[in-house]
């Protein structure tokens, strides 16, 4: 029986984030409010990444979606086919008076494993690659400096392989994927893959979390 349970759990983990349900409804793409800035990152399954960055002080909203490819308005199935070159991505709307882009970049590198090429845990493929988008030369410099600092800290045993590329376009994912972490806590993938990543993030970014997420 124990082996059977482990097999079932393993099966859930194998399909992992790629087991999202299809939907005809896509989330709306918010326009930044006055004084609000936007940042875009991709670090594997957006279920945990969106939750992690949403827990930072100064972050007002996080939208799960797709970026880095050429296909306009892709569906989840199209991105999962790896024919669009898009990656699962999150777009972060934040108050730069409370949280800096540098702090968001630091959180991004601690919210996933940026040292594995085209893979995050059980999820494998270019749609799960680690990728960070910059909108200005300053953001590019911040990303490169953060990579250097994290590499030198030996937080990870292997060097970071994150792509650092200019931002082009972001397409919101289906409504089903928005806020998935908080609404599907009983999903085995959330329990065994996403939650440990969020807990790891909370430990690394403890000083910068919203009060309700501090231990």
Protein Blocks (a to p, Z undefined) as FASTA:
>chain_A
ZZmmmmmmmmmmmnmmmlcccdfbdcddddddehiacddddehjfklmmmmmmmpghiab
dcdddehiabehiafklmmnopnopacdddddddfklpcfklmmmmmmmmpcfkbghiah
jbgcjklcccdddfbfklmmmmmmmmmmmmmnomafbdcfbdcdddfbdcdddfklgokl
mmmmmbmklmmmmmmmmmmmmmmmmmmgcfklpZZ
